[in-house]
Amino acid sequence: MKTVLLAKDLKSVVLEKSSFLDREQIVVLMAATNDEILKICRTEVIDLIITQLEMPGIRSEEFFKIIRNSRELQGVSTIIICSDTLANRERCRQCSPNAVVTMPVDAALLHIKVQQFLNVEPRIRYRAALAIGIEGKFKNTPLQFWTENLSISGMLIRAEEPLMKGDGIYFSFFLPDGAHVSGYGEITRVEQRSTSPEEFLYGIKFTNIAPSVRSAIEAVVKK
């Protein structure tokens, strides 16, 4: 299990840009100020801090100095998100985080950095027609269900069909090499992307797939 401590004001920016953080093995905690981040770090084991340069509380330069000088915290990875100005570049240089991501956030770059610092298994962006069964009713409508991202622990799917968080699903689709993937999962995240027409993103956690299926997914993801 990995724990990410996220600046509260970055919630919409980061969670919308990186579906990587919706995984079951990642816990996301929130903090509103630098002082609160330090307080949480003293009571929780934090693997990654994603914060902003203009954070309320003590100045970020002092905040990062405390982290660097703390034996308990100096191993925590840090990402600063800020606008790209000369003044901010100098301030980031003084803070010396592990990475700086400028606004507007590049989703691919953020995804790579988070994956790098958390060392969690990779996920690929893969779109394929998907058949879904809910509550015993098989909806054989592959054009309305699509995979978006795929990992060995779950996937992100896109659909026009309104589903509910906590729903158990049966899924069936084909990998790029032609291997057939099927099994059972649970909807752990629901996000409405548009209203006209309605479109939703669903985070799916695999709950029951055959070892051979998991191996096939892992082989594709690692390519």
C-alpha positions as CSV (number, residue, x, y, z in Angstrom):
1,M,0.0,0.0,0.0
2,K,1.3,3.5,-1.0
3,T,0.1,6.8,0.6
4,V,0.0,10.1,-1.3
5,L,-0.4,13.4,0.6
6,L,-2.1,15.9,-1.7
7,A,-2.5,19.7,-1.3
8,K,-6.3,20.1,-1.1
9,D,-6.4,22.9,-3.6
10,L,-4.9,20.6,-6.2
11,K,-7.6,17.9,-5.8
12,S,-9.4,18.7,-9.0
13,V,-6.2,19.3,-11.0
14,V,-4.4,16.2,-10.0
15,L,-7.2,13.6,-9.6
16,E,-8.7,14.6,-13.0
17,K,-5.3,14.5,-14.7
18,S,-4.0,11.2,-13.3
19,S,-6.3,8.2,-13.0
20,F,-3.2,6.5,-11.6
21,L,-4.2,7.6,-8.1
22,D,-7.6,5.8,-8.1
23,R,-5.9,2.4,-7.6
24,E,-6.9,0.2,-4.7
25,Q,-3.2,0.1,-3.5
26,I,-2.9,3.9,-3.3
27,V,-4.4,5.9,-0.4
28,V,-4.8,9.7,-1.0
29,L,-4.8,12.0,2.0
30,M,-5.5,15.8,1.8
31,A,-4.0,18.8,3.5
32,A,-4.9,22.5,3.3
33,T,-1.6,24.0,4.6
34,N,2.1,23.2,4.8
35,D,1.7,23.0,8.6
36,E,-1.0,20.4,8.2
37,I,1.2,18.4,5.8
38,L,3.9,18.3,8.4
39,K,1.5,17.3,11.1
40,I,0.1,14.4,8.9
41,C,3.7,13.3,8.0
42,R,4.4,12.9,11.7
43,T,1.5,10.5,12.3
44,E,1.3,8.7,8.9
45,V,3.8,7.0,6.7
46,I,3.8,9.1,3.5
47,D,5.4,7.9,0.2
48,L,4.7,11.0,-2.0
49,I,3.7,14.6,-1.4
50,I,2.1,16.5,-4.2
51,T,1.9,20.1,-3.3
52,Q,1.8,23.7,-4.7
53,L,4.4,26.4,-4.4
54,E,1.9,29.0,-3.0
55,M,0.7,26.8,-0.2
56,P,-0.9,28.5,2.9
57,G,1.0,28.2,6.2
58,I,4.8,28.4,6.5
59,R,6.6,29.3,3.3
60,S,7.3,26.4,1.0
61,E,11.1,27.1,1.2
62,E,11.0,26.6,4.9
63,F,8.7,23.6,4.6
64,F,11.0,21.8,2.2
65,K,14.0,22.7,4.4
66,I,12.3,20.9,7.3
67,I,11.7,17.8,5.1
68,R,15.3,17.7,3.9
69,N,16.7,18.0,7.4
70,S,14.3,15.5,9.0
71,R,15.7,11.9,9.3
72,E,12.1,10.6,9.2
73,L,10.9,12.6,6.2
74,Q,13.9,13.0,4.0
75,G,13.0,9.8,2.2
76,V,9.6,11.1,1.1
77,S,9.3,11.9,-2.6
78,T,7.9,15.4,-3.5
79,I,6.3,17.0,-6.5
80,I,5.6,20.8,-6.7
81,I,2.9,22.0,-9.1
82,C,3.1,25.7,-10.1
83,S,2.9,28.2,-12.9
84,D,6.1,28.5,-15.0
85,T,7.6,31.9,-14.1
86,L,11.2,33.0,-13.5
87,A,10.3,33.7,-9.8
88,N,8.7,30.3,-9.4
89,R,11.7,28.6,-11.0
90,E,14.0,30.2,-8.4
91,R,11.8,29.3,-5.5
92,C,11.5,25.7,-6.7
93,R,15.3,25.6,-7.0
94,Q,15.5,26.6,-3.3
95,C,12.9,24.0,-2.3
96,S,14.6,21.2,-4.3
97,P,11.6,18.9,-4.7
98,N,12.1,15.6,-6.6
99,A,10.0,17.0,-9.5
100,V,8.3,20.2,-10.7
101,V,5.2,20.0,-12.9
102,T,4.1,23.3,-14.4
103,M,0.6,24.6,-15.1
104,P,-1.4,23.7,-17.1
105,V,-0.6,20.2,-15.9
106,D,0.6,17.7,-18.6
107,A,-1.3,14.5,-17.7
108,A,1.2,12.2,-19.2
109,L,4.1,13.8,-17.4
110,L,2.3,13.8,-14.0
111,H,1.3,10.1,-14.6
112,I,4.9,9.1,-15.2
113,K,6.3,11.0,-12.2
114,V,3.7,9.6,-9.8
115,Q,4.3,6.1,-11.1
116,Q,8.1,6.6,-10.9
117,F,8.0,7.8,-7.2
118,L,5.5,5.2,-6.0
119,N,7.0,2.3,-8.0
120,V,3.5,0.9,-8.7
121,E,3.0,-1.5,-11.6
122,P,2.5,0.3,-14.9
123,R,-0.8,0.8,-16.7
124,I,-1.3,1.2,-20.4
125,R,-3.7,3.4,-22.3
126,Y,-5.7,0.9,-24.3
127,R,-9.1,1.3,-26.0
128,A,-11.1,-1.7,-26.9
129,A,-14.8,-2.5,-27.4
130,L,-16.1,-3.9,-24.1
131,A,-19.1,-6.0,-23.2
132,I,-20.5,-5.5,-19.7
133,G,-23.0,-7.5,-17.5
134,I,-24.7,-5.8,-14.5
135,E,-26.8,-7.6,-11.9
136,G,-27.2,-10.7,-14.1
137,K,-28.4,-8.8,-17.2
138,F,-25.8,-9.0,-19.9
139,K,-25.7,-5.8,-22.0
140,N,-24.1,-6.9,-25.3
141,T,-23.5,-3.4,-26.5
142,P,-19.8,-3.1,-27.2
143,L,-20.0,0.2,-29.0
144,Q,-21.2,1.9,-25.8
145,F,-18.5,0.5,-23.5
146,W,-14.8,1.1,-24.0
147,T,-11.7,0.4,-22.0
148,E,-9.6,3.6,-21.5
149,N,-6.7,2.4,-19.2
150,L,-5.6,-1.1,-18.2
151,S,-3.4,-2.5,-15.5
152,I,-3.1,-5.9,-13.8
153,S,-5.3,-4.7,-10.9
154,G,-8.1,-3.0,-12.7
155,M,-9.1,-0.7,-15.6
156,L,-10.8,2.6,-16.4
157,I,-13.7,2.3,-18.8
158,R,-15.9,4.8,-20.7
159,A,-19.6,4.4,-21.2
160,E,-22.9,6.1,-21.9
161,E,-24.6,3.7,-19.6
162,P,-25.2,5.0,-16.0
163,L,-23.8,2.6,-13.5
164,M,-23.3,2.8,-9.7
165,K,-20.2,2.8,-7.5
166,G,-20.1,-0.6,-5.8
167,D,-21.8,-2.4,-8.7
168,G,-20.4,-5.8,-9.4
169,I,-19.8,-6.4,-13.1
170,Y,-18.9,-9.1,-15.6
171,F,-16.6,-7.9,-18.4
172,S,-15.3,-9.3,-21.7
173,F,-12.9,-7.8,-24.2
174,F,-9.9,-8.6,-26.4
175,L,-6.3,-7.6,-25.9
176,P,-4.1,-6.2,-28.8
177,D,-2.6,-9.7,-29.3
178,G,-6.1,-11.2,-29.7
179,A,-6.2,-12.8,-26.3
180,H,-9.7,-12.9,-24.8
181,V,-10.1,-11.3,-21.4
182,S,-13.1,-11.9,-19.1
183,G,-13.8,-11.9,-15.4
184,Y,-15.5,-10.0,-12.6
185,G,-14.8,-6.6,-11.0
186,E,-16.3,-3.9,-8.9
187,I,-16.9,-0.2,-9.8
188,T,-14.8,1.8,-7.3
189,R,-14.9,5.2,-9.0
190,V,-17.6,7.1,-11.0
191,E,-17.0,10.3,-12.9
192,Q,-19.5,12.0,-15.3
193,R,-17.6,13.5,-18.2
194,S,-20.5,15.1,-20.1
195,T,-24.2,15.5,-19.9
196,S,-25.2,16.0,-23.6
197,P,-24.7,13.2,-24.5
198,E,-24.2,11.6,-21.1
199,E,-20.7,10.0,-20.8
200,F,-19.2,8.4,-17.7
201,L,-15.8,7.1,-16.6
202,Y,-15.7,4.1,-14.3
203,G,-12.8,2.8,-12.3
204,I,-13.0,-1.0,-12.1
205,K,-11.1,-3.1,-9.6
206,F,-10.7,-6.7,-10.7
207,T,-12.2,-9.1,-8.1
208,N,-12.1,-12.4,-9.8
209,I,-10.1,-13.2,-12.9
210,A,-8.2,-16.3,-13.9
211,P,-4.4,-16.4,-13.3
212,S,-4.0,-17.0,-17.0
213,V,-6.0,-13.8,-17.8
214,R,-4.0,-11.8,-15.3
215,S,-0.8,-13.0,-16.9
216,A,-2.0,-12.1,-20.3
217,I,-2.8,-8.5,-19.1
218,E,0.5,-8.2,-17.4
219,A,2.4,-9.3,-20.5
220,V,0.6,-6.6,-22.6
221,V,1.1,-3.8,-19.9
222,K,4.8,-4.5,-19.6
223,K,5.5,-4.2,-23.4
